[in-house]
Structure formats: structure tokens, C-alpha cells
Amino acid sequence: MKEHRRQVYRALIRQKSAVIGASILIFFILAAIFAPLVATHDPREADVISRLKGWSKEHYFGTDKVGRDIFSRIVYGSRISIKIGVVAMTFSISLGTSLGIIAGYYGGWLDNVIMRVMDMMLALPSILLAMVIVTILGQSLTNVIIAVSIVYIPQYARILRASVLIIREQEYVMAARVIGASDLRILTTAVLPNCLAPLIVQATLGMGAAILDAAGLSFLGLGAEVGEPEWGAMLNENRALIRRAPWTVMTPGIAIFLIVLGFNLLGDALRDVLDPQVQT
């Protein structure tokens, strides 16, 4: 197992996209962890006298329409975006994996019920379904996380089901049944460990998609509350200033682009390394 991890690590190091993606993500993670040390101003403090100032030594990325320092808001916004990605995907993976394993392993009517529900959820565009959920629950970052989590459950359920349908017919699974191993033991020791590769790849790509959807909801006024240093909300607050003060819109837009790019590059590299079909 350790040798396999070393091989994966060495293969990732040789992938330029993995190195670039990981570097981008490490940059944002460090900014989020050390935000109080990195930020130069209070991200919520308004200074009308300094409103709409361009890039300078005092305000690296300029200020917005009420004089808040955009650099500090970007730094603290990385905390919110990473939190959304991690928490939402953790919930989606947990529930989606459980449903996918149950559907694939037991099959029959249980498989049909679970997968038809997943199909109905997939019939709606993810951002539209998330908008409906947030509208019902109310505007807040917590509800955005809940909405994004629910939206991505079907993807993990389908991936795990497809993997389990193949793995459950393998000889080592049949041997475990013959010796009297319980279904729970078979699922946790023989089935799930062999489904981790596609799950890891999808989780990495899913975090970028979750951050993008959350930013989209905030841009539409359904996410972060007014004044919160969330990148989508920053785009929404300053969209009317795109010609007069383009830095107020460009900076959060670039931040969203970079962090999503980082997850996508790393996810693609992981797919190339972990997927035997791609390697072949």
C-alpha cells in the first residue's frame, strides 16, 4: 500500500498540470489559514474617503465602492470558498457513496428506487436546483453549502454504483461471501477500497465545481449576506462598476478562475494517474 502511494506521488510529480494545480491550491490554502497575518485591512471595514482607489502600496488590489480593501477581502474570501468546497463535497461524498454502494451491491428494486431519484435530480441543471433549494431554505452561506451538497449527491452515487456493479462480481468478493463475511464487512474491506480511485478524482473536480456554483449563487444574491467577503458576492456588489473601476470586478473574478483551475488541473492529473483505462 505504501509502495502504491509512492508510485502515485512520483507519477503526479511528473505531471506538470498536477504541480501547477497543487501549487495554486496550496497558495490559496495558506492564504486562508494565515488570513489575519496576510490581510492588510479589516475586510469588512468601510472607508468612504478611500472609495474606488486603484492599485497602490496601501491597497494592493484597490478598494471597492465603500472603501473596503479588496486584497483583504480576497484573502478572507479564500476561507469561505475553501470551506464551501470541503464541507459540501464531504457531505455529498458521504451520502452519495452510501447510496451508490447500496444500489450497486444489492440491486433489484432498491437500486431502481435510488437511481430513479438520482436521475430526477440530474434532470435539472445543478445551478437551477441549487437556486430552488436556497430559495426554500433562505439566503445564507450555510444554506448555500447545503444546496451545493445536495446537488452533487447524484454524481457520486452513479460513480460508486458503476464501480460496485463490476467489483461485486470479482472472485475476492465471492470468496468473502463463501466464508460467511457480513455484507458490511465485504463493503468496507473489499468493495469500497477498490472504488476510491474514481471517487478521489471526482471529489477533486467537484470541489472546484462547488466553489463555482456557490459563487454563482452569491452573484445572483442568493448566497452570502451583504458585506461578507465572498468572491461571488463581491462580483455582485461591484458589477455596475466594471467600466469605471474594473479592478473591483476583475480581482474576485480572477480569484474564482484560479482556484477552480487549480482543482481542475489536479483532478485531471489524478485521473491520468489513477485511471487504468487512461493509462492504457
LODOLUM-39811 format. One record per residue: y negated, x negated, z of N, C-alpha, C, O, CB in turn. Coordinates in steps of 0.02 Angstrom, whole numbers, plus 50000, padded with zeros to 5 digits. Glycine has a CB too. Example, Ala and Ser with C-alpha at 12.3 -4.5 7.8 and 13.67 -1.06 7.14 Angstrom:
BEGIN
502844934050390502254938550390501654934050390501664928850423502244943550452;501124935850354500534931650357499984935550394499434933050402500304929650286;
//
This chain:
BEGIN
500604995950000500005000050000499374995750000498904997049963500005004750061;499384990550043498804986050045498724982449979498164981449956498874981050103;499284980449950499254976849886498974981449831498594979149788499954974249866;499164987749833498904992549784498154993349792497794993549742499254999449793;497914993649854497194994249865496824988049839496274988549812497044995249939;497134982249849496824976049823496784976249747496284974149718497214969849847;497314978649715497314979049642496774983849617496424982349568497994981349617;496704989449651496184994249632495494991149641495054991949599496245000649674;495394987649697494754984549711494584979349657494024979049632494754981249781;495084975149640494964969949590494814973049522494384970649485495574965349584;495164978549506495044981949443494334984949441494004984749389495564987449431;494114987749497493434990649500492904985249492492394986349460493334994449565;493014979449523492524974049518492424971849446491884969749427492744968149561;492964972249407492914970249336492564975549293492374974249236493614968949308;492484981549321492144986949284491384986549297491164987349354492414993949305;491004985249245490274984749253489974991349277489524991349318489944982649187;490234996849251489975003349271490085004649346489675007649379490295008949230;490665002349372490805003149443490324999149485490075001549536491525001149459;490184993049464489724988749502489024991649502488694991749553489724981549473;488804993949444488124996849439488085003249480487605004249518487944998149365;488575007549472488575013849509488605012849584488235015949621489165018149488;489045008349606489095006949678488455003849705488245005349761489685002249692;488134999549666487504996449688486965001649697486585001349746487274991149636;486915006349650486415011649656486545015749719486075017349756486425016249594;487175017549731487345021749788487225018049854486975020949902488065024049784;487405011649856487285007649917486545007349931486335007649989487575000549909;486135006649879485405006449887485155012749921484765012449968485065005449819;485375018549896485145024849925485435026049994485095028750038485335030649878;486055024050005486355024850072485995020650124485865022950179487105022950070;485825014450106485455010250153484755013050165484505012750222485405003050125;484445015650113483785018750121483825024750169483385025750210483495020950053;484365028650162484455034550206484575032450278484295035350324485035038850181;484995027350288485155025050356484545022150391484415023650449485725019850355;484175018150355483605014650385482945017750365482435014350361483615007250365;482945024250352482335027750331481735026550377481185025350352482465035050326;481815026950444481235025850488480935018850481480345017850493481445026950560;481355013950461481105007150453480825005950383480355002050375481665002150467;481105009350334480895008350264480255012250248479815009750214481445010350216;480225018450272479645022750256479005019950287479005017150342479765029850282;478465020650250477825017950272477385023250305476895021550339477455014950213;477555029650296477165035050325477625040550348478225040550333476655037750273;477345045150386477715051150404477785055550341477275057350311477345055050462;478405057250321478485060950257478185067850258478075070750204479215061550241;478035070650317477765077450321477025077550337476715082850340478145081450373;476735071750349476025071350369475575071850308475625067950261475885064750407;475125076750310474655077750255474005074050269473785073550327474515085350245;473695071650216473055068150221472645070250159472685067150106473135060350225;472245075450168471885078350111471415073250079471295073550019471485084450134;471155068750118470695063650091471055059250039470745056949991470395059350148;471695058050050472075053550006472485057249954472945054249924472535049250048;472345063649942472745067549897472715064949825472185062749801472535074849899;473285065249791473355063449720473115056449704472825055249651472975068449678;473245051749749473115044749735473705041749698474275043449711472975040849800;473565037249651474085034049613474435028549652474315027649712473805031249549;474855024749617475225019349649474745014149676474275012149642475725016249600;474875011849737474445006849769474845003249822475425005049836473805010049799;474544998149853474884994549907474974998949968475454998050005474484988249925;474525003549978474575008050035475085013650022475455015650067473895011050053;475085016149961475555021449942475925019149879475675019649824475175028349929;476525016449889476895013349835477005018049775476935015949718477565010849860;477165024249789477285029149735476735034449731476835039649701477955032549746;476165033049762475615037749761475685043249814476115042849858475555040749693;475255048249808475265053949855475285060449816475135060649756474635053749901;475485065849851475535072349817474895076349827474375073649847476135076249844;474925082849813474325087049812474015088149881473445090449885474475093649781;474385086649935474095087350002474045080550037473915080250097474525092150044;474145075149999474055068550026474665065450060474595060350093473505068650072;475245068450053475845065550084476095059650042476065059749981476395070850091;476345054550076476575048550043477245049950007477735051650039476655042750093;477255049149941477845050849902478415045949915478995047949918477675050949827;478265039549924478795034549938479175036450001479795036350001478485027449945;478815038150053479145040050116479555046450108480085047150138478625040950172;479305051050068479665057350056480295056050015480805059450025479205062450021;480265051349969480855049649930481385046449976481975048049971480675044749872;481165042050020481625038650065481975043650111482585043550117481255033350107;481585047950142481885053050186482275058250147482755061150172481345056450229;482065059450085482435064150043483135061750026483585065750014482055065449979;483235055150025483905052450012484385054550067484975055550054483885044850006;484145055350128484575057750183484815064750168485405066350176484185057650249;484355069050146484535075950132485025076450075485525080050079483905080150117;484895072750021485325073049962486035070549977486525073649957485025069149904;486075064950011486735062150027487105066750076487715067650070486665055050058;486745069650123487055074350169487345080350132487905082550145486545076750222;486955083050085487195088750045487825086850007488315090550008486645091149996;487815081049974488395078949935489015077949977489555080349959488235072649898;488945074550033489525072950075489795079250109490405080550106489325067750129;489365083150141489595089050178489875094250131490405097150144489015092150219;489525095550075489765100550028490435098649999490885102849994489255101549972;490515092349979491155090349949491715090050000492295091349984491075083549915;491555088350062492065088350114492355095350124492965096250128491775085750181;491915100250127492135107250134492515109550072493045112550078491535111850147;492245108050013492575110149951493265107049944493745110449925492145108349890;493305100549958493955097149952494455099950001495035100949983493865089549962;494245101050062494705103550114495005110250094495615111050095494345104150181;494575114950076494815121650060495155121849991495675124949982494245126650062;494845118449942495125118449875495805114949873496265117349839494655114949827;495875109449910496515105949913497045110349944497615110649919496445099349952;496875113549999497365117950033497595123549987498195124849982497055120850097;497125126849953497305132349908497715129849849498195133049828496675135849884;497525124049821497885121349763498595119349780499055120649741497515115449735;498685116249838499355114149859499805120249871500375120449850499325109849922;499525125249906499925131249920500115134849855500695136849846499515136149965;499635135449809499775138849745500285135049704500745138149676499135139749705;500215128449700500665124549659501365123749689501855123649652500375117849648;501405123249754502045121949786502475128249792503075128049779501935118949856;502165133749812502555139849823502605144149760503095147749751502245143849879;502095143949717502115147749655502155155249667501945157749719502705145549614;502425158849618502525166049625501885169949631501365168049603502945167449684;501925175649668501335180049675500765176649711500185178049698501535186349712;500925172049757500405168549793499995164149746499385163849751500705164249849;500335160849701500005156749650499555161149606498985159249592500525153049607;499815166849586499425171349542498795173849577498255174049546499855177249520;498845175949639498265178549676497735173149684497145174349669498485181249745;497945167249707497465161849720497115159749655496505159149654497805155749752;497495158649603497205156149541496795161349505496325159549469497745153549496;496945167749512496525172849480495845173149515495335174149483496865179749481;495845172349581495205172149617494805166049595494195166449584495325171949694;495135160249588494805154249564494525155249493493975152949478495285148249566;494915158549451494685159849382494055164149381493605163049341495245163149341;494035169149425493445173449428492825169549450492275170749425493565179349476;492925164949497492365160849519492135156049464491535154749456492555156849581;492605153549425492435148949371492125152549312491805149349269493055145149348;492205159149309491915162949253491155162949255490835163949203492175170149255;490865161849313490135161549320489905154349319490235150049348489905165049386;489335152949287489045146149291488925144249364488725148449405488385145749251;489055137949381489015135649451488335136949482488285139249539489185128249455;487795135549444487125136449472486975143849483486635145549531486595133249426;487225148149439487115155349447487485158049508487205161949547487345159149384;488105155949517488495158049576488165155549640488135159149689489215155549571;487925149349639487585146549697486945150449713486785151649771487415139149686;486575152449661485965156449670486125163049703485755165249748485615157549604;486665166249682486855172749711487025171849785486815175949827487455175749673;487395166649801487605165549871486995164049915486945166849970488105159649875;486545159749891485955158049931485505164149939485205165149992485555152349897;485445168249887485045174349892485315179049945484935182149982485015177949824;485975179449950486285183750000486195180850070486035184550117487025184649985;486305174250077486285171050143485575169750167485435169850227486675164650142;485115168450121484425166750139484265159550124484705155350116484305168150213;483615158050119483385151450100483425146550158483095147550209482665151850073;483825141350151483855135750199484325130550170484745131950128484105138150270;484255124350194484685118950170485415120150190485875118550153484445112250197;485515123050250486195124650272486535129450224487115128450206486185127550342;486165134550203486455139350156486555136350087487015138350051486005145550152;486135131650068486235128150005486895124250007487275124349959485645123249990;487025120850062487645117150070488245121850066488745120350033487655113250136;488195127550100488735132550098488845134950026489415135350003488575138550144;488305136449991488365139049923488675133849876489125135549838487675141049896;488435127749880488705122449837489435121049854489845119749809488295115949844;489605121449918490305120349939490765125549907491295123949881490355120650015;490555131849911490975137249884491055136649808491585137949781490665144149902;490515134749775490515134349702491045129449676491345130749625489825132349677;491155123949712491595118649686492315119149712492725114849696491315111949704;492465124249752493155125049776493645125949719494175122849720493195131049823;493505130149668493995131249614494185124849577494765124249556493715136149565;493725120249568493885114149532494425110149567494905107849536493255109849524;494355109449633494855105649671495515109449675496055106449674494605104149741;495485115949680496095119949683496495119149618497105118449620495925127449695;496165119349561496505118749497496795111749488497355110949463496035120349440;496415106649507496655099749501497275098649543497775095749520496105094749521;497245100849606497825099849651498425103949628498985101449631497635101649723;498305109949606498865114149583499215110749525499835110449523498625121149562;498835108249476499135104949418499555098849439500095097749412498595102849368;499305095049487499665089149510500295091049548500825088049539499225084849554;500245096249590500815098249631501365101149588501955100049602500595103449683;501195104749534501705107549490502155102149461502745103249449501375111549433;501875096249450502275090549424502645087149480503245085549473501815085549388;502305085949536502605081949590503165085649625503645082549647502065080049640;503125092249630503635095949667504325095649634504825097049666503425103149674;504345093749570504985093149534505255086049535505795084749507504895095449463;504905081449567505135074549570505735073849617505845077949661504575069949593;506135068649605506755067849642506635066749717507025069249758507145061949614;506105063049734506005061649805505805067949844505935068449904505465056249814;505485072749810505315079049842505955083249851506065086249904504795083049801;506385083349800507005087049805507455084049859507795087649896507365087049738;507465077349863507865074049915507615075949985508015076850030507845066449906;506965076549993506685078450058506895085550076507025086950134505925077850057;506935089950026507165096750040507895096750061508095100350106507065101149978;508305092650027509025092450040509165090250112509615092950144509375087849991;508795085350137508915082850204508605087350258508655085950317508645075750211;508285092850236508045097750284507335096750308507135099550360508485097750342;506935092850272506235091850292505845098350284505965102150237505905086250250;505395099750330504995105850327504495105450270504325099950246504625106950394;504265111250248503775111450194503145107650213502855104050171503595118650177;502925108250275502315104750297502405097250292501955093750271502135106750369;502985094750312503115087550309503145085150237502885079850220503775085950345;503465089150194503505087250123502815087050092502645082350055503955092250084;502405092050108501735092350079501295086550102500915083750063501405098950096;501335084850166500895079650194501125072550180500725067950178500825080650268;501785071550172502045064750164502255063050093502245057250073502625063750210;502445068150054502695066749987502245069449931502175066249879503375069749979;501945075249943501555078349889500825076149890500585073449840501595085949896;500485077149945499765075749948499595068449933499135067249895499505077450016;499955063449961499775056449946499805054849871499435050449848500235051749983;500225058249834500285056949762499785060949721499765060349660500985058549739;499375064949754498845068749719498155065649731497655068349707498845076049742;498125060249768497475057549790497065054649733496445055149735497575052349843;497385051749683497005048449629496535053249594495935051949591497485045349579;496785058849566496315063449533495815066649581495255068349562496695068949497;496025067349644495585070349694494995065849709494425068149715495975071849759;495125059349716494595054549730494095054249672493495054149682494885047449742;494355054249611493925053949552493475060149550492865059549540494335053449488;493775066049558493385072249555492895072749612492345075449603493855078249556;493075070249671492615070549728491995066149715491445068149732492975068149792;492105060349685491535055949670491065059149619490455059149628491785049149643;491355061949566490935065449516490625071749545490065073549529491355067149454;490995075049589490755081249619490155080349664489725084749668491305084549657;490115074649697489535073449741488885073149700488375075949721489625066849781;488915069849643488325069649601488135076549576487545078349575488435065049542;488645080449556488515087249533488235091649589487805095849577489155090349504;488495090749650488245094649707487515093149722487125097649735488675093249769;487335086849719486645084849731486185087749677485635090049692486575077149732;486425087749615486035090449560485945098049568485395100649557486365088949493;486475101549586486425108849596485965110549654485575115249650487115111849608;486015106649709485585107849766484845106749748484415110549769485785103349825;484715101549709484035100249687483785105949642483205107849645483985093549650;484235108549600484055114149557483885120349596483405123949580484625115649509;484265121749649484125127549691483445126649727483065131449732484685128549743;483315120649751482665119449784482095119949735481555122449752482665112549817;482205117649673481685118149622481525125449607480955127149591481905114549558;482025129749612481935136949599481665140649660481565146649659482585140149577;481555136949715481285139949776481815143149820481645147249863480785145049757;482455141349810482995144349849483315139449898483795141149932483515147149803;483045133349901483365128249942482955126450003482875130350050483495122149902;482695120250002482335117650059481705121750073481395124450027482145110350048;481525122150135480915125650155480305121550135480355115550124480915127050231;479735124850131479115121550111478955115750158478965116450219478525126550110;478805109950128478625104050168479195099250179479085093450196478365106250233;479825101550169480395097050179480405091850123480275093450065481055101150179;480565085550140480575080250089481225080350048481615075550049480485073350122;481335085850013481935086449971481715085649899481205088549879482305093249982;482085081849860481855079949794481735085949748481235086149712482345075249762;482175090849748482075096749706481465100649727481095103149685482685101149708;481365101249793480775104749818480135100949799479615104049785480815105549894;480165094349798479585090349778479405091749705478815092149688479705082849789;479905092349663479785094149593479455100949587478995101949548480435094049553;479695105649627479425112449625478695112549649478275115949618479845117049669;478555108949702477875109049731477355106049684476785108049683477865105249796;477565101049644477085097249604477155098249529476855094649489477155089949619;477555103249508477685104149436477045105649397476995104049338478195109649425;476555108849429475935110549394475495104449383475005104649345475545115749433;475675098749415475265092749411475555087649363475355081849364475185089649479;476025089649321476385084849280475915081049232476055075349214476925088349240;475355084149211474875080749168474335077149207474125071649190474555085649119;474115080349260473575077349300473815071649343473475066549349473245082749343;474395072349374474675067249419475425066649406475825068949447474535068949494;475625063749350476335063649330476785060149380477385061649383476395060249264;476515055449420476945051949468477235056549521477755055049550476545046349502;476895062149535477145066849586477795070249564478195072449605476625072049602;477895070649498478495073749470479005068549447479605069449457478315078349412;478755063149418479205058049391479625054749445480215053449436478795052749354;479315053249503479665049449554480265053149583480815050349584479185047849610;480205059449606480805062949629481305064249573481905064349585480615069549661;481055065249512481505066149455481925060049442482525060549429481105068049393;481605054149446481975047849436482475046749492483025044249480481475041949432;482285048549553482745047749610483375051949600483925049649611482385049749677;483285058249579483855062649565484285059649510484895059449515483625069849546;483955057449457484315054449400484725048449422485305047849401483825052449345;484445044049462484785037949481485385039249526485925036449515484305033249517;485315043549576485875044649622486445048349587487025046949600485645048649684;486285053049542486805056449504487135051649456487745051849447486515062549466;486735047249425487015042149381487485037549419488015035749393486445038149349;487295035649480487725031349520488405034449533488915031149526487385029649586;488415040749553489045044249565489455044849501490065044049502488925051149596;489125046349445489485047249382489785040649357490355040549334489015050049329;489405035249363489665028749342490265026649384490765024249358489125023449346;490205027549449490755025749494491365030349482491935027949482490535026149567;491235036749472491785041349459492155039849395492765040049393491535048449457;491785038149342492105036349278492515030049285493065029549257491575035449223;492255025249322492625018949333493255020249373493785017449358492185013749368;493215024349424493805026049464494335029549421494935028349429493615030549523;494115033949377494575037349332494935032249287495545032749277494215042449289;494575027449261494875022349218495385018149257495895016049229494335017849189;495255017049320495695012749361496295016549388496845013949390495305009649418;496185022849410496705026549445497125031049401497685032749420496385030749498;496875032949342497235037549299497715033649253497475029949210496745041849257;498375034349261498845030549219498765032249145498865027849102499555031949241;498595038449129498535040349058497955036749025497995034648968498445047949052;497395036149063496815032449036496995025149026496805022048976496205033149083;497355022249075497555015249070497995014249009497915009248973497915012949133;498455018948996498895018348939498495018748873498795018248819499425023648941;
//
